[in-house]
Amino acid sequence: MASFTRIEESETPSIIVHPTHKLAKIDDNIYGGFTEHMGRCIYGGIYEPGSPLSDENGFRKDVIEAMKDLRVPVVRYPGGNFVATYHWLDGVGPVENRPKRPELAWLGVEPNTFGTDEFMKWCEVVGTEPYLCLNFGTGTLDEALGWLEYCNSEQDTYYANLRRKNGREKPYNVKYWALGNECWGPWQVEQMTKEDYAKKAYQWAKAMKLQDPTVTLILCGETGYSSWDYYVLKECVRWDVHGLSGDTTKSLIDMHSIHIYTADKDHLVNATAPRAAERAIQMTSALIDLARIENNVPTSVPKQTICFDEWNVWDPVRAPGEKGAEEKYSLSDALAVSVFLNGFIRQAANMGMANIAQSVNVISPLMTSKDGLVKQTIWWPLLLFAKYMRGHSIALNIRSPEYTGRTEPKWIRAAIETPYLDSSAGIDNKGYVSLAVTNVHEQKDFEVSLDGVKEGDVKVYTVSGDNVSVVNTAEEQNVGVVESSWDGKGAFTFKKHSFTMLRWKA
């Protein structure tokens, strides 16, 4: 754990790193992506046939290279809210025969020129795994089972043969499947009550695992701290295999998804808002424990993990979804993203996956144009975590002053700390320690006593800017990574409104 002690601003902060105290394996899937048929994410984002920047498949090469830089392990598709009226059969087969459909989530028209086979091909080019979300709105169980057969079956059956007819002999072996998206939301086509959803999810999960017992199924949660989350976990995290090979070490449900977006006009409120995400992870984990206890799930059945499959800074008023949600991110937003990521590392024991929403153009670190790619401010902390914060989370002791003003949501103040210095640490399989520290203070540098850092060549990666409002554009890159080195001796100064990663060999 990362233990926190609040001190006065006049005192000297300290961070003690314990490289030998491994806490939990960091699942690489926490660096997952998300591509939805929304705005310019697919069309004009990852897929732009005819562009000189695209390859022979119509895939944007600059986007592919950026995804490879992040080593993105898994990408969620095709939604999001879009999926509630999406029928996968519309998006396979000869492109000229595919129907155009009204799209109700974002009030557009879906041409279906990019579908399952195109997405699978893109995943193979990027070197990532697909994560498919099932249509729990206008979709049927037959349709879901057909999609699973199309993607995963080696048998001589209708949808497997349709895949072969469409040019793919071998199955795609899609591991991750979501049982709907935000089914609780009033914006959904066919919004459900928690009772209706739980019944449907359990029955669909049973059928999916009868057809392919190897798949990982993700339950649709809300924020992780709602009555919806408790109810659907209680009803679906059960131990009754119902003839599913009689394996007493497996559950129908493998993960529980939660979604949280944060945003605020005031910097300190904005930068500390992601603390709600860490508290949500803790509460979700406790609800999973409670469901398992009440349902007498044996300890031989692995505990369900959390799939945080939508997270980011997003103000829907500033960047409306129906207009493409093309956020322009500031340095303040980049610091908020680093606080999200710190929380995922600290909570590594509970995390099975996380997917930044989204990967391109729509509330995204990457923005495409006809001329190239802009890496927004939030790209840089994400890149540093994805490159270096792998392996295992390790123990930390942090003494820091704390921000004590307004929070959003308000309940953060009573539920979890909001230190000016937000920190996490990990050690990779080569013995390199990465210490991530976000100084959210807008005016004050902190000279910090560091213990546990090996003297010698410490690499320093810093993300900052002139002020918390600066943004990156095609014309001007105000925020990036500045690399330097430190000898590891004495105190280290973490500059105001900055994210810093220190890295050394243990």
C-alpha positions as CSV (number, residue, x, y, z in Angstrom):
1,M,0.0,0.0,0.0
2,A,0.9,3.7,-0.3
3,S,0.5,5.1,3.2
4,F,-0.1,8.8,3.5
5,T,0.6,11.2,6.4
6,R,-0.6,14.7,6.1
7,I,1.9,17.4,7.2
8,E,1.9,21.2,7.2
9,E,3.1,23.1,4.1
10,S,6.0,24.5,6.3
11,E,7.3,21.0,6.9
12,T,9.6,19.0,4.6
13,P,7.8,16.3,2.6
14,S,9.2,12.8,2.3
15,I,8.7,9.7,0.2
16,I,10.1,6.3,1.3
17,V,10.3,3.7,-1.5
18,H,10.5,0.0,-0.7
19,P,11.7,-1.8,-3.9
20,T,11.8,-5.2,-2.2
21,H,8.2,-4.9,-1.0
22,K,6.2,-6.1,-4.0
23,L,2.5,-5.6,-3.5
24,A,0.8,-6.9,-6.6
25,K,1.3,-7.7,-10.2
26,I,0.5,-4.7,-12.5
27,D,-1.7,-6.1,-15.2
28,D,-0.5,-4.7,-18.6
29,N,-4.2,-4.4,-19.6
30,I,-4.5,-1.3,-17.4
31,Y,-3.0,0.5,-20.4
32,G,-5.8,-0.5,-22.7
33,G,-7.5,1.6,-25.4
34,F,-11.0,2.2,-26.6
35,T,-12.3,2.8,-30.1
36,E,-16.0,3.6,-30.6
37,H,-18.0,4.5,-33.7
38,M,-18.3,8.1,-32.4
39,G,-17.2,11.3,-33.9
40,R,-13.8,10.9,-35.7
41,C,-12.5,8.0,-33.7
42,I,-13.0,5.3,-36.4
43,Y,-13.6,7.3,-39.6
44,G,-10.8,9.9,-39.9
45,G,-9.1,8.5,-36.8
46,I,-7.8,4.9,-37.0
47,Y,-9.3,4.4,-40.5
48,E,-9.0,6.9,-43.4
49,P,-8.8,5.2,-46.8
50,G,-7.3,7.4,-49.5
51,S,-5.2,9.5,-47.1
52,P,-1.5,9.6,-47.9
53,L,-0.9,8.9,-44.2
54,S,-2.8,5.5,-44.4
55,D,-1.6,2.1,-45.3
56,E,-3.0,-0.3,-47.9
57,N,-5.8,-1.3,-45.4
58,G,-6.8,2.3,-44.9
59,F,-5.3,2.4,-41.4
60,R,-3.6,5.6,-40.3
61,K,0.0,4.7,-40.0
62,D,0.8,7.5,-37.5
63,V,-1.9,6.3,-35.2
64,I,-0.6,2.7,-35.4
65,E,2.9,3.9,-34.5
66,A,1.5,5.9,-31.5
67,M,-0.4,2.8,-30.3
68,K,2.8,0.7,-30.6
69,D,4.7,3.3,-28.6
70,L,2.2,2.9,-25.8
71,R,2.3,-0.9,-26.2
72,V,-1.4,-1.0,-25.9
73,P,-2.3,-4.5,-24.9
74,V,-6.1,-4.5,-25.5
75,V,-8.6,-2.2,-27.3
76,R,-12.4,-2.1,-26.5
77,Y,-14.8,-1.9,-29.5
78,P,-17.3,-0.8,-30.9
79,G,-18.7,1.1,-28.0
80,G,-19.7,2.7,-25.8
81,N,-23.2,4.0,-26.2
82,F,-23.0,3.2,-29.9
83,V,-23.2,-0.5,-29.3
84,A,-26.8,-0.4,-28.1
85,T,-28.1,-0.2,-31.7
86,Y,-25.2,-1.9,-33.4
87,H,-25.7,-5.2,-35.3
88,W,-22.4,-6.8,-36.1
89,L,-23.7,-8.5,-39.3
90,D,-24.2,-5.1,-40.9
91,G,-20.4,-4.7,-40.7
92,V,-19.1,-7.9,-42.3
93,G,-19.0,-9.2,-45.9
94,P,-18.5,-7.2,-49.1
95,V,-18.4,-3.5,-48.3
96,E,-20.6,-2.5,-51.2
97,N,-23.4,-4.7,-49.7
98,R,-23.3,-3.3,-46.2
99,P,-26.3,-1.2,-45.1
100,K,-26.1,2.4,-43.8
101,R,-28.0,2.7,-40.6
102,P,-29.3,5.5,-38.4
103,E,-27.0,5.8,-35.3
104,L,-29.0,6.8,-32.2
105,A,-26.3,7.2,-29.6
106,W,-24.5,10.1,-31.3
107,L,-27.3,11.0,-33.8
108,G,-25.5,10.2,-37.0
109,V,-25.4,7.6,-39.8
110,E,-23.2,4.5,-39.6
111,P,-21.9,3.4,-43.0
112,N,-20.6,0.1,-41.7
113,T,-17.6,0.3,-44.0
114,F,-15.5,-0.5,-40.9
115,G,-16.6,-3.6,-39.0
116,T,-15.5,-6.7,-37.2
117,D,-12.9,-8.0,-39.8
118,E,-11.4,-4.5,-40.3
119,F,-11.1,-4.0,-36.5
120,M,-9.5,-7.5,-36.1
121,K,-7.0,-6.7,-38.8
122,W,-6.2,-3.4,-37.2
123,C,-5.6,-5.1,-33.9
124,E,-3.2,-7.5,-35.5
125,V,-1.3,-4.7,-37.2
126,V,-1.1,-2.7,-33.9
127,G,-0.2,-5.9,-31.9
128,T,-3.1,-5.6,-29.5
129,E,-6.0,-7.8,-28.3
130,P,-9.6,-7.1,-29.2
131,Y,-12.2,-6.5,-26.4
132,L,-15.8,-6.7,-27.8
133,C,-18.9,-5.2,-26.2
134,L,-22.2,-6.9,-26.8
135,N,-25.4,-5.1,-27.8
136,F,-27.7,-5.3,-24.7
137,G,-30.1,-2.7,-26.2
138,T,-31.6,-3.8,-29.5
139,G,-29.5,-7.0,-29.7
140,T,-30.5,-10.6,-29.0
141,L,-28.7,-13.5,-27.4
142,D,-28.8,-15.4,-30.7
143,E,-27.0,-12.4,-32.3
144,A,-24.4,-12.4,-29.5
145,L,-23.8,-16.1,-29.8
146,G,-23.4,-15.7,-33.6
147,W,-20.8,-13.0,-33.1
148,L,-18.9,-15.3,-30.7
149,E,-19.1,-18.1,-33.2
150,Y,-17.9,-15.9,-36.0
151,C,-14.9,-14.7,-34.0
152,N,-13.9,-17.8,-32.2
153,S,-15.2,-21.1,-33.7
154,E,-13.2,-23.6,-35.6
155,Q,-16.3,-25.8,-36.3
156,D,-18.1,-26.4,-39.5
157,T,-21.0,-24.2,-38.6
158,Y,-22.8,-21.3,-40.1
159,Y,-21.1,-18.2,-38.7
160,A,-17.7,-19.8,-38.6
161,N,-18.1,-20.6,-42.3
162,L,-19.3,-17.0,-42.9
163,R,-16.0,-15.8,-41.5
164,R,-14.2,-18.2,-43.8
165,K,-16.3,-16.9,-46.7
166,N,-15.3,-13.4,-45.8
167,G,-11.6,-14.3,-46.1
168,R,-10.5,-15.3,-42.6
169,E,-9.9,-19.1,-42.2
170,K,-8.5,-19.1,-38.6
171,P,-10.6,-17.9,-35.7
172,Y,-9.8,-14.6,-34.1
173,N,-9.9,-16.1,-30.6
174,V,-11.4,-13.0,-28.9
175,K,-10.9,-13.4,-25.2
176,Y,-12.7,-10.4,-23.7
177,W,-16.5,-9.8,-24.0
178,A,-18.5,-7.1,-22.2
179,L,-22.1,-7.9,-21.2
180,G,-23.4,-4.5,-22.4
181,N,-22.4,-0.9,-21.8
182,E,-23.9,1.5,-19.3
183,C,-27.2,-0.3,-19.4
184,W,-28.2,1.7,-16.3
185,G,-28.1,5.1,-18.1
186,P,-31.1,7.1,-19.1
187,W,-29.3,8.0,-22.3
188,Q,-29.3,4.4,-23.4
189,V,-31.5,2.8,-26.0
190,E,-33.4,0.3,-23.9
191,Q,-32.2,1.5,-20.5
192,M,-32.7,-1.3,-17.9
193,T,-33.4,-1.6,-14.2
194,K,-30.8,-3.3,-12.2
195,E,-33.1,-6.3,-11.7
196,D,-33.7,-6.7,-15.5
197,Y,-30.1,-6.3,-16.3
198,A,-28.9,-8.8,-13.7
199,K,-31.3,-11.5,-14.9
200,K,-30.3,-10.9,-18.6
201,A,-26.6,-10.7,-17.9
202,Y,-26.5,-14.0,-16.0
203,Q,-28.4,-15.9,-18.7
204,W,-26.3,-14.4,-21.5
205,A,-23.1,-15.2,-19.6
206,K,-24.2,-18.8,-19.1
207,A,-24.9,-19.2,-22.8
208,M,-21.6,-17.5,-23.9
209,K,-19.6,-19.8,-21.7
210,L,-21.5,-22.9,-22.8
211,Q,-20.4,-22.0,-26.4
212,D,-16.8,-20.9,-25.5
213,P,-15.7,-21.6,-21.9
214,T,-12.4,-19.8,-22.5
215,V,-13.8,-16.3,-22.8
216,T,-13.5,-13.6,-20.1
217,L,-16.8,-12.0,-19.4
218,I,-17.2,-8.4,-18.0
219,L,-20.3,-7.4,-16.1
220,C,-21.7,-3.9,-16.7
221,G,-21.3,-1.9,-13.6
222,E,-21.9,1.8,-13.0
223,T,-19.4,3.9,-11.0
224,G,-18.5,1.2,-8.5
225,Y,-20.2,2.9,-5.6
226,S,-23.9,2.6,-6.6
227,S,-26.8,0.3,-5.7
228,W,-26.6,-0.9,-9.3
229,D,-23.1,-2.2,-8.7
230,Y,-24.0,-4.0,-5.5
231,Y,-27.2,-5.6,-6.9
232,V,-25.8,-6.9,-10.2
233,L,-22.7,-8.3,-8.4
234,K,-24.8,-10.0,-5.8
235,E,-27.0,-11.6,-8.5
236,C,-24.2,-12.5,-11.0
237,V,-21.1,-13.3,-8.9
238,R,-22.4,-16.7,-8.0
239,W,-20.9,-20.2,-7.9
240,D,-23.3,-22.5,-9.8
241,V,-21.8,-23.9,-12.9
242,H,-25.1,-25.3,-14.3
243,G,-23.4,-28.0,-16.3
244,L,-20.6,-25.7,-17.6
245,S,-18.1,-28.6,-17.6
246,G,-18.4,-28.9,-13.8
247,D,-15.3,-26.8,-13.2
248,T,-15.4,-25.6,-9.6
249,T,-12.5,-23.2,-10.0
250,K,-14.3,-20.8,-12.5
251,S,-17.1,-18.3,-12.4
252,L,-19.4,-17.1,-15.1
253,I,-18.4,-13.5,-14.4
254,D,-14.7,-12.6,-14.5
255,M,-14.6,-8.8,-14.2
256,H,-16.9,-6.0,-13.3
257,S,-16.7,-2.7,-15.3
258,I,-16.9,0.8,-13.9
259,H,-16.8,4.2,-15.6
260,I,-15.7,7.6,-14.2
261,Y,-15.0,10.8,-16.0
262,T,-13.8,13.9,-14.2
263,A,-13.4,17.6,-15.1
264,D,-13.6,21.0,-13.4
265,K,-12.7,24.6,-14.4
266,D,-10.6,25.1,-11.2
267,H,-7.2,23.4,-11.5
268,L,-6.9,21.9,-8.0
269,V,-10.4,20.5,-8.2
270,N,-9.7,19.2,-11.6
271,A,-6.4,17.6,-10.7
272,T,-7.6,15.9,-7.5
273,A,-11.0,14.7,-8.9
274,P,-9.5,11.4,-10.1
275,R,-9.0,10.5,-6.4
276,A,-12.7,9.5,-6.7
277,A,-11.6,6.8,-9.2
278,E,-9.3,5.2,-6.6
279,R,-11.9,5.2,-3.9
280,A,-14.4,3.7,-6.4
281,I,-11.9,0.8,-7.1
282,Q,-11.7,0.2,-3.3
283,M,-15.5,0.2,-2.9
284,T,-16.0,-2.0,-6.0
285,S,-13.5,-4.5,-4.6
286,A,-15.4,-4.6,-1.3
287,L,-18.7,-5.1,-3.1
288,I,-17.2,-8.0,-4.9
289,D,-16.0,-9.5,-1.6
290,L,-19.5,-9.0,-0.2
291,A,-21.2,-10.7,-3.1
292,R,-18.8,-13.7,-2.8
293,I,-19.3,-13.9,0.9
294,E,-23.1,-13.8,0.7
295,N,-23.2,-16.3,-2.2
296,N,-20.7,-18.7,-0.6
297,V,-18.3,-18.5,-3.5
298,P,-15.3,-20.9,-2.6
299,T,-11.9,-19.3,-2.3
300,S,-10.7,-21.7,-5.0
301,V,-12.6,-19.5,-7.5
302,P,-10.4,-16.5,-8.4
303,K,-11.7,-13.2,-7.2
304,Q,-13.3,-11.0,-9.9
305,T,-11.2,-8.0,-10.9
306,I,-12.2,-4.5,-12.0
307,C,-12.4,-3.4,-15.6
308,F,-12.2,0.4,-15.6
309,D,-13.1,0.4,-19.2
310,E,-13.9,4.1,-19.5
311,W,-11.9,6.7,-17.8
312,N,-10.5,10.2,-18.6
313,V,-11.0,13.9,-18.1
314,W,-14.1,14.9,-20.0
315,D,-16.5,17.9,-19.7
316,P,-19.5,17.0,-21.9
317,V,-20.6,20.7,-21.9
318,R,-17.2,21.8,-23.2
319,A,-16.9,18.9,-25.7
320,P,-20.4,17.5,-26.4
321,G,-20.5,13.9,-27.5
322,E,-23.0,14.5,-30.3
323,K,-20.5,17.0,-31.8
324,G,-17.6,14.5,-31.6
325,A,-16.3,15.3,-28.1
326,E,-13.0,16.7,-29.3
327,E,-11.5,17.9,-26.1
328,K,-8.5,20.2,-26.0
329,Y,-6.5,19.1,-23.0
330,S,-4.5,21.4,-20.7
331,L,-1.6,20.7,-18.5
332,S,-4.1,20.6,-15.6
333,D,-5.8,17.7,-17.4
334,A,-2.5,15.9,-17.9
335,L,-1.8,16.1,-14.2
336,A,-5.3,14.7,-13.6
337,V,-4.6,11.8,-15.9
338,S,-1.4,11.1,-14.0
339,V,-3.4,10.9,-10.8
340,F,-5.8,8.4,-12.4
341,L,-2.8,6.3,-13.4
342,N,-1.2,6.6,-9.9
343,G,-4.4,5.2,-8.5
344,F,-4.4,2.2,-10.9
345,I,-0.9,1.3,-9.8
346,R,-1.7,1.6,-6.1
347,Q,-4.8,-0.5,-6.7
348,A,-3.0,-3.0,-8.9
349,A,-4.3,-6.0,-6.8
350,N,-7.8,-5.1,-7.8
351,M,-7.3,-4.1,-11.5
352,G,-7.8,-6.5,-14.4
353,M,-8.1,-3.8,-17.1
354,A,-8.5,-0.1,-17.8
355,N,-9.3,1.6,-21.1
356,I,-8.7,5.3,-21.6
357,A,-11.7,6.7,-23.4
358,Q,-10.9,7.1,-26.2
359,S,-7.8,6.3,-28.2
360,V,-8.1,8.8,-31.1
361,N,-9.8,12.2,-31.6
362,V,-12.7,11.6,-29.2
363,I,-11.7,12.8,-25.7
364,S,-8.3,11.5,-26.7
365,P,-4.6,11.9,-26.2
366,L,-4.2,11.8,-30.0
367,M,-5.7,14.1,-32.6
368,T,-5.5,13.5,-36.3
369,S,-5.6,15.9,-39.2
370,K,-4.9,15.6,-42.9
371,D,-1.4,16.6,-42.2
372,G,-0.4,14.5,-39.2
373,L,-0.9,13.8,-35.5
374,V,-1.1,16.0,-32.5
375,K,-0.1,14.5,-29.2
376,Q,-2.1,16.3,-26.5
377,T,-0.9,17.1,-23.0
378,I,-2.4,13.9,-21.6
379,W,-0.4,11.8,-24.0
380,W,2.8,12.4,-22.1
381,P,2.1,11.0,-18.6
382,L,0.2,8.1,-20.3
383,L,3.3,7.3,-22.4
384,L,5.6,7.3,-19.4
385,F,3.4,5.0,-17.4
386,A,2.9,2.7,-20.3
387,K,6.6,2.5,-21.1
388,Y,8.0,2.2,-17.6
389,M,5.4,1.4,-15.0
390,R,5.2,-2.4,-15.5
391,G,5.9,-5.4,-13.4
392,H,4.8,-5.1,-9.8
393,S,3.6,-2.2,-7.6
394,I,5.7,-1.6,-4.6
395,A,5.2,-0.1,-1.2
396,L,5.5,3.7,-0.5
397,N,5.3,5.9,2.5
398,I,4.4,9.5,1.7
399,R,4.4,12.6,3.9
400,S,2.9,15.6,2.1
401,P,0.8,18.7,2.6
402,E,-2.8,18.2,1.5
403,Y,-5.1,20.3,-0.6
404,T,-8.2,21.0,1.6
405,G,-10.5,23.0,-0.7
406,R,-13.5,22.2,-2.7
407,T,-13.6,18.8,-4.4
408,E,-15.6,17.3,-7.3
409,P,-17.4,15.1,-6.5
410,K,-18.0,16.6,-3.1
411,W,-17.8,13.3,-1.3
412,I,-14.1,12.9,-2.0
413,R,-13.3,15.2,0.9
414,A,-14.8,12.7,3.4
415,A,-13.7,9.6,1.7
416,I,-10.1,9.8,0.6
417,E,-7.0,12.1,0.9
418,T,-6.0,14.7,-1.7
419,P,-2.3,15.2,-1.2
420,Y,-0.4,17.9,-3.1
421,L,2.1,15.1,-3.9
422,D,0.4,12.1,-5.4
423,S,2.7,9.1,-5.9
424,S,3.0,5.5,-7.0
425,A,5.9,3.2,-7.7
426,G,6.7,-0.1,-9.4
427,I,9.5,-2.4,-10.2
428,D,9.8,-4.2,-13.5
429,N,11.2,-7.7,-14.3
430,K,14.6,-6.3,-15.1
431,G,14.9,-4.7,-11.6
432,Y,14.2,-1.1,-12.6
433,V,12.2,1.0,-10.2
434,S,9.9,3.7,-11.4
435,L,8.7,6.4,-9.0
436,A,5.8,8.6,-10.3
437,V,5.1,11.8,-8.5
438,T,2.5,14.4,-9.4
439,N,2.8,17.8,-7.8
440,V,-0.6,19.4,-8.3
441,H,0.3,22.6,-6.4
442,E,0.0,25.5,-8.8
443,Q,2.5,27.8,-7.1
444,K,4.8,25.8,-4.9
445,D,7.8,23.6,-5.6
446,F,8.4,20.8,-3.0
447,E,11.9,19.8,-1.9
448,V,11.3,16.2,-0.9
449,S,13.4,13.9,1.2
450,L,13.6,10.6,-0.7
451,D,14.6,7.3,0.9
452,G,15.1,4.1,-1.0
453,V,16.5,5.6,-4.1
454,K,19.8,4.1,-5.2
455,E,22.6,6.7,-5.6
456,G,24.0,6.9,-9.1
457,D,22.4,7.3,-12.4
458,V,18.7,8.2,-11.9
459,K,16.8,9.0,-15.0
460,V,14.3,11.9,-14.6
461,Y,11.3,12.4,-16.9
462,T,9.3,15.6,-16.3
463,V,6.0,16.7,-17.8
464,S,5.2,20.4,-17.1
465,G,4.6,23.8,-18.8
466,D,4.5,27.5,-18.2
467,N,1.1,27.3,-16.5
468,V,-1.7,24.8,-15.9
469,S,-3.8,26.2,-18.8
470,V,-1.3,25.5,-21.7
471,V,-2.4,23.2,-24.4
472,N,-0.7,21.4,-27.4
473,T,-1.6,22.3,-30.9
474,A,-0.2,21.4,-34.4
475,E,1.6,24.7,-34.3
476,E,2.8,24.7,-30.7
477,Q,3.9,21.9,-28.4
478,N,3.8,23.5,-25.0
479,V,3.8,20.3,-23.0
480,G,6.1,17.3,-23.5
481,V,8.6,15.2,-21.7
482,V,11.9,16.7,-20.6
483,E,14.6,14.1,-19.8
484,S,17.5,14.7,-17.4
485,S,19.4,12.8,-14.7
486,W,20.0,13.0,-11.0
487,D,22.7,11.4,-8.8
488,G,20.2,10.1,-6.3
489,K,21.8,12.1,-3.4
490,G,19.9,14.3,-0.9
491,A,16.5,15.8,-1.6
492,F,14.8,16.1,-4.9
493,T,12.7,19.1,-6.0
494,F,9.4,18.3,-7.6
495,K,8.4,21.5,-9.5
496,K,5.0,23.1,-9.2
497,H,2.2,21.8,-11.5
498,S,4.4,18.9,-12.8
499,F,4.5,15.2,-13.3
500,T,7.8,13.5,-12.7
501,M,9.0,10.0,-13.1
502,L,12.3,8.9,-11.5
503,R,13.8,5.6,-12.7
504,W,16.8,3.7,-11.5
505,K,18.1,0.1,-11.2
506,A,17.5,-1.4,-7.8
